[in-house]
Amino acid sequence: MKSPFKVKVTKKDIKNGQPQNIQCCPIALALKRTFKTDMVEVKKNDENNEVILQVDDNEYDKDCVSNHNDIFYFVDSYDDGGQVEPFTFEIKYE
């Protein structure tokens, strides 16, 4: 397995992100910068408390992403207009 990607969600991402926009939320902006692509989506499933991160043709779920619960609650809070802070997570891939 390759070294994981470190994804840093910054204050600038939080300021420039758009709530409830799967392609322009702060996590999506951080993914675009990290992976150097515009083809990203951050999908939240409330039924099973899961977030799927899509980058190009690859999907990363809770088995591939560190701090998965933090990501879920970040998205939930941000979309509801709550206060969120910068954080870092890793994506493991093969």
N, CA, C and O atoms as a DFTB+ gen file, in Angstrom:
376 C
 N C O
     1  1       0.838      -1.178       0.000
     2  2       0.000       0.000       0.000
     3  2       0.886       1.246       0.000
     4  3       1.934       1.270       0.645
     5  1       0.465       2.262      -0.717
     6  2       1.201       3.522      -0.798
     7  2       0.969       4.342       0.468
     8  3       0.055       4.065       1.244
     9  1       1.802       5.340       0.660
    10  2       1.610       6.257       1.789
    11  2       0.275       6.976       1.625
    12  3      -0.127       7.309       0.510
    13  1      -0.407       7.213       2.746
    14  2      -1.707       7.888       2.643
    15  2      -1.557       9.356       2.244
    16  3      -0.533       9.990       2.499
    17  1      -2.607       9.872       1.614
    18  2      -2.674      11.302       1.316
    19  2      -3.122      12.021       2.579
    20  3      -4.093      11.609       3.214
    21  1      -2.426      13.092       2.951
    22  2      -2.863      13.957       4.042
    23  2      -3.686      15.084       3.437
    24  3      -3.217      15.792       2.546
    25  1      -4.897      15.248       3.914
    26  2      -5.789      16.293       3.427
    27  2      -5.990      17.297       4.555
    28  3      -6.465      16.943       5.634
    29  1      -5.626      18.554       4.297
    30  2      -5.755      19.603       5.307
    31  2      -6.895      20.538       4.923
    32  3      -6.845      21.199       3.886
    33  1      -7.918      20.587       5.765
    34  2      -9.022      21.523       5.593
    35  2      -8.634      22.786       6.361
    36  3      -8.509      22.768       7.585
    37  1      -8.446      23.875       5.626
    38  2      -7.917      25.114       6.205
    39  2      -9.023      26.122       6.528
    40  3     -10.182      25.937       6.155
    41  1      -8.638      27.186       7.227
    42  2      -9.575      28.285       7.486
    43  2     -10.073      28.874       6.169
    44  3     -11.241      29.243       6.047
    45  1      -9.178      28.960       5.183
    46  2      -9.561      29.496       3.877
    47  2     -10.605      28.597       3.211
    48  3     -11.549      29.096       2.597
    49  1     -10.442      27.268       3.329
    50  2     -11.447      26.349       2.782
    51  2     -12.800      26.574       3.449
    52  3     -13.837      26.589       2.787
    53  1     -12.773      26.747       4.759
    54  2     -14.020      26.962       5.501
    55  2     -14.677      28.274       5.075
    56  3     -15.894      28.332       4.897
    57  1     -13.881      29.312       4.914
    58  2     -14.410      30.627       4.505
    59  2     -14.967      30.587       3.079
    60  3     -16.017      31.168       2.804
    61  1     -14.258      29.899       2.173
    62  2     -14.649      29.902       0.757
    63  2     -15.611      28.773       0.381
    64  3     -16.146      28.761      -0.728
    65  1     -15.832      27.839       1.281
    66  2     -16.710      26.717       0.986
    67  2     -18.174      27.133       0.929
    68  3     -18.551      28.214       1.380
    69  1     -18.981      26.255       0.368
    70  2     -20.410      26.499       0.244
    71  2     -21.168      25.364       0.936
    72  3     -21.028      24.203       0.551
    73  1     -21.979      25.695       1.964
    74  2     -22.749      24.663       2.647
    75  2     -23.661      23.906       1.675
    76  3     -24.208      24.483       0.734
    77  1     -23.809      22.621       1.923
    78  2     -24.702      21.745       1.158
    79  2     -24.365      21.702      -0.330
    80  3     -25.238      21.469      -1.165
    81  1     -23.096      21.926      -0.654
    82  2     -22.639      21.830      -2.038
    83  2     -21.557      20.754      -2.079
    84  3     -20.441      20.975      -1.606
    85  1     -21.884      19.593      -2.642
    86  2     -20.986      18.447      -2.581
    87  2     -19.682      18.662      -3.342
    88  3     -18.725      17.915      -3.140
    89  1     -19.625      19.667      -4.212
    90  2     -18.409      19.936      -4.971
    91  2     -17.650      21.162      -4.491
    92  3     -16.530      21.406      -4.940
    93  1     -18.236      21.937      -3.590
    94  2     -17.587      23.179      -3.144
    95  2     -17.609      23.376      -1.637
    96  3     -17.386      24.492      -1.166
    97  1     -17.871      22.327      -0.867
    98  2     -17.784      22.452       0.591
    99  2     -16.299      22.506       0.970
   100  3     -15.450      22.212       0.129
   101  1     -15.966      22.869       2.203
   102  2     -14.552      22.969       2.578
   103  2     -13.752      21.686       2.338
   104  3     -12.600      21.750       1.910
   105  1     -14.344      20.541       2.607
   106  2     -13.628      19.281       2.386
   107  2     -13.387      19.064       0.898
   108  3     -12.314      18.602       0.510
   109  1     -14.365      19.391       0.060
   110  2     -14.186      19.270      -1.387
   111  2     -13.063      20.189      -1.868
   112  3     -12.254      19.787      -2.705
   113  1     -13.006      21.409      -1.352
   114  2     -11.936      22.331      -1.742
   115  2     -10.569      21.780      -1.346
   116  3      -9.606      21.887      -2.107
   117  1     -10.487      21.191      -0.153
   118  2      -9.224      20.598       0.299
   119  2      -8.840      19.402      -0.574
   120  3      -7.667      19.223      -0.902
   121  1      -9.819      18.590      -0.949
   122  2      -9.548      17.442      -1.832
   123  2      -9.059      17.908      -3.195
   124  3      -8.126      17.328      -3.750
   125  1      -9.678      18.944      -3.736
   126  2      -9.259      19.477      -5.042
   127  2      -7.796      19.918      -4.998
   128  3      -7.030      19.652      -5.924
   129  1      -7.422      20.590      -3.922
   130  2      -6.048      21.073      -3.783
   131  2      -5.077      19.897      -3.602
   132  3      -4.009      19.880      -4.214
   133  1      -5.434      18.941      -2.787
   134  2      -4.556      17.808      -2.486
   135  2      -4.347      16.909      -3.693
   136  3      -3.222      16.503      -3.983
   137  1      -5.433      16.597      -4.400
   138  2      -5.367      15.659      -5.521
   139  2      -5.167      16.358      -6.869
   140  3      -5.012      15.701      -7.899
   141  1      -5.171      17.699      -6.854
   142  2      -4.969      18.485      -8.089
   143  2      -5.968      18.103      -9.187
   144  3      -5.597      17.833     -10.329
   145  1      -7.249      18.090      -8.798
   146  2      -8.330      17.804      -9.739
   147  2      -9.580      18.556      -9.304
   148  3      -9.749      18.850      -8.121
   149  1     -10.450      18.866     -10.249
   150  2     -11.733      19.485      -9.929
   151  2     -12.844      18.450      -9.802
   152  3     -13.974      18.787      -9.448
   153  1     -12.526      17.196     -10.088
   154  2     -13.528      16.125     -10.096
   155  2     -13.634      15.504      -8.695
   156  3     -13.157      14.392      -8.466
   157  1     -14.262      16.231      -7.764
   158  2     -14.453      15.714      -6.408
   159  2     -15.892      15.926      -5.956
   160  3     -16.565      16.865      -6.382
   161  1     -16.345      15.038      -5.088
   162  2     -17.651      15.172      -4.452
   163  2     -17.547      14.642      -3.033
   164  3     -16.837      13.671      -2.770
   165  1     -18.259      15.287      -2.124
   166  2     -18.342      14.843      -0.736
   167  2     -19.810      14.515      -0.483
   168  3     -20.652      15.407      -0.380
   169  1     -20.099      13.218      -0.384
   170  2     -21.486      12.763      -0.258
   171  2     -21.729      12.266       1.164
   172  3     -20.971      11.444       1.680
   173  1     -22.794      12.771       1.796
   174  2     -23.132      12.384       3.165
   175  2     -24.417      11.582       3.162
   176  3     -25.414      11.994       2.569
   177  1     -24.391      10.426       3.832
   178  2     -25.566       9.587       3.961
   179  2     -25.983       9.591       5.429
   180  3     -25.323       8.980       6.270
   181  1     -27.081      10.284       5.733
   182  2     -27.534      10.399       7.122
   183  2     -28.062       9.082       7.675
   184  3     -28.042       8.868       8.888
   185  1     -28.531       8.200       6.803
   186  2     -29.107       6.936       7.270
   187  2     -28.085       6.051       7.972
   188  3     -28.408       5.371       8.945
   189  1     -26.851       6.063       7.475
   190  2     -25.827       5.205       8.094
   191  2     -24.629       6.007       8.612
   192  3     -23.563       5.448       8.868
   193  1     -24.817       7.328       8.762
   194  2     -23.741       8.200       9.277
   195  2     -22.430       8.001       8.535
   196  3     -21.376       7.838       9.150
   197  1     -22.503       8.014       7.221
   198  2     -21.314       7.776       6.416
   199  2     -21.092       8.916       5.428
   200  3     -22.034       9.529       4.924
   201  1     -19.822       9.175       5.173
   202  2     -19.428      10.137       4.149
   203  2     -18.591       9.382       3.124
   204  3     -17.685       8.628       3.479
   205  1     -18.904       9.593       1.857
   206  2     -18.122       9.034       0.754
   207  2     -17.412      10.191       0.079
   208  3     -18.043      11.169      -0.322
   209  1     -16.105      10.078      -0.044
   210  2     -15.310      11.089      -0.738
   211  2     -14.977      10.543      -2.115
   212  3     -14.327       9.505      -2.235
   213  1     -15.418      11.235      -3.147
   214  2     -15.135      10.808      -4.513
   215  2     -14.103      11.742      -5.123
   216  3     -14.257      12.963      -5.108
   217  1     -13.050      11.143      -5.659
   218  2     -11.986      11.886      -6.327
   219  2     -11.771      11.216      -7.677
   220  3     -11.383      10.050      -7.754
   221  1     -12.028      11.972      -8.738
   222  2     -12.012      11.403     -10.090
   223  2     -12.923      10.172     -10.095
   224  3     -14.099      10.294      -9.753
   225  1     -12.426       9.006     -10.467
   226  2     -13.266       7.806     -10.521
   227  2     -13.152       6.943      -9.266
   228  3     -13.669       5.826      -9.238
   229  1     -12.484       7.443      -8.231
   230  2     -12.267       6.665      -7.011
   231  2     -13.167       7.148      -5.880
   232  3     -13.342       8.349      -5.674
   233  1     -13.736       6.186      -5.150
   234  2     -14.537       6.517      -3.978
   235  2     -13.839       6.009      -2.729
   236  3     -13.342       4.883      -2.695
   237  1     -13.806       6.857      -1.692
   238  2     -13.170       6.527      -0.434
   239  2     -14.227       6.597       0.667
   240  3     -14.861       7.632       0.872
   241  1     -14.406       5.472       1.372
   242  2     -15.400       5.423       2.434
   243  2     -14.715       5.335       3.789
   244  3     -13.513       5.574       3.904
   245  1     -15.487       4.990       4.813
   246  2     -14.951       4.972       6.174
   247  2     -13.796       3.999       6.358
   248  3     -13.011       4.151       7.294
   249  1     -13.675       2.997       5.481
   250  2     -12.565       2.051       5.579
   251  2     -11.251       2.640       5.064
   252  3     -10.178       2.123       5.373
   253  1     -11.329       3.707       4.287
   254  2     -10.141       4.305       3.668
   255  2      -9.757       5.648       4.274
   256  3      -8.681       6.174       3.989
   257  1     -10.624       6.200       5.100
   258  2     -10.445       7.573       5.561
   259  2     -10.270       7.599       7.077
   260  3     -11.082       7.037       7.812
   261  1      -9.206       8.254       7.541
   262  2      -9.032       8.435       8.990
   263  2     -10.016       9.494       9.480
   264  3     -10.490      10.316       8.695
   265  1     -10.316       9.474      10.752
   266  2     -11.207      10.477      11.359
   267  2     -12.566      10.550      10.667
   268  3     -13.146      11.629      10.543
   269  1     -13.069       9.410      10.219
   270  2     -14.329       9.407       9.466
   271  2     -15.460      10.081      10.238
   272  3     -16.218      10.860       9.661
   273  1     -15.581       9.794      11.525
   274  2     -16.659      10.409      12.309
   275  2     -16.493      11.923      12.383
   276  3     -17.481      12.656      12.337
   277  1     -15.250      12.398      12.499
   278  2     -15.004      13.844      12.515
   279  2     -15.448      14.485      11.202
   280  3     -16.007      15.581      11.194
   281  1     -15.194      13.795      10.102
   282  2     -15.598      14.309       8.785
   283  2     -17.113      14.397       8.712
   284  3     -17.665      15.408       8.279
   285  1     -17.786      13.326       9.141
   286  2     -19.258      13.308       9.096
   287  2     -19.826      14.476       9.898
   288  3     -20.685      15.205       9.403
   289  1     -19.355      14.660      11.128
   290  2     -19.911      15.721      11.974
   291  2     -19.486      17.109      11.507
   292  3     -20.223      18.074      11.712
   293  1     -18.315      17.231      10.882
   294  2     -17.896      18.498      10.281
   295  2     -18.893      18.889       9.185
   296  3     -19.395      20.013       9.170
   297  1     -19.176      17.956       8.271
   298  2     -20.113      18.226       7.169
   299  2     -21.485      18.580       7.730
   300  3     -22.109      19.547       7.293
   301  1     -21.949      17.800       8.692
   302  2     -23.259      18.023       9.298
   303  2     -23.344      19.414       9.913
   304  3     -24.309      20.141       9.678
   305  1     -22.344      19.782      10.696
   306  2     -22.334      21.078      11.363
   307  2     -22.203      22.224      10.356
   308  3     -22.924      23.218      10.447
   309  1     -21.286      22.084       9.401
   310  2     -21.066      23.140       8.404
   311  2     -22.333      23.377       7.583
   312  3     -22.722      24.521       7.343
   313  1     -22.968      22.296       7.158
   314  2     -24.190      22.426       6.354
   315  2     -25.324      23.096       7.128
   316  3     -26.197      23.727       6.533
   317  1     -25.309      22.957       8.462
   318  2     -26.340      23.565       9.295
   319  2     -25.960      24.950       9.798
   320  3     -26.673      25.534      10.615
   321  1     -24.823      25.485       9.306
   322  2     -24.397      26.827       9.694
   323  2     -23.656      26.887      11.012
   324  3     -23.497      27.962      11.590
   325  1     -23.201      25.741      11.492
   326  2     -22.488      25.692      12.762
   327  2     -21.032      26.118      12.637
   328  3     -20.504      26.273      11.537
   329  1     -20.404      26.303      13.780
   330  2     -18.988      26.690      13.852
   331  2     -18.126      25.438      13.649
   332  3     -18.331      24.428      14.323
   333  1     -17.175      25.504      12.733
   334  2     -16.253      24.391      12.488
   335  2     -14.819      24.923      12.493
   336  3     -14.576      26.111      12.279
   337  1     -13.888      24.022      12.739
   338  2     -12.479      24.374      12.823
   339  2     -11.678      23.594      11.779
   340  3     -12.090      22.510      11.366
   341  1     -10.537      24.140      11.352
   342  2      -9.664      23.397      10.440
   343  2      -9.248      22.058      11.054
   344  3      -9.137      21.933      12.274
   345  1      -9.023      21.076      10.212
   346  2      -8.548      19.772      10.679
   347  2      -7.868      19.045       9.537
   348  3      -7.928      19.475       8.385
   349  1      -7.222      17.937       9.868
   350  2      -6.501      17.135       8.883
   351  2      -6.977      15.694       8.979
   352  3      -7.251      15.190      10.068
   353  1      -7.073      15.038       7.827
   354  2      -7.374      13.609       7.803
   355  2      -6.532      12.960       6.717
   356  3      -5.918      13.641       5.896
   357  1      -6.514      11.636       6.724
   358  2      -5.743      10.887       5.734
   359  2      -6.652       9.982       4.928
   360  3      -7.651       9.459       5.422
   361  1      -6.270       9.814       3.661
   362  2      -6.947       8.854       2.781
   363  2      -5.926       7.781       2.433
   364  3      -4.862       8.069       1.886
   365  1      -6.270       6.539       2.759
   366  2      -5.413       5.401       2.417
   367  2      -5.893       4.868       1.082
   368  3      -7.096       4.757       0.845
   369  1      -4.971       4.544       0.226
   370  2      -5.334       4.002      -1.087
   371  2      -4.278       3.002      -1.523
   372  3      -3.174       2.951      -0.982
   373  1      -4.648       2.217      -2.506
   374  2      -3.709       1.198      -3.017
   375  2      -3.221       1.584      -4.387
   376  3      -2.426       0.860      -4.987
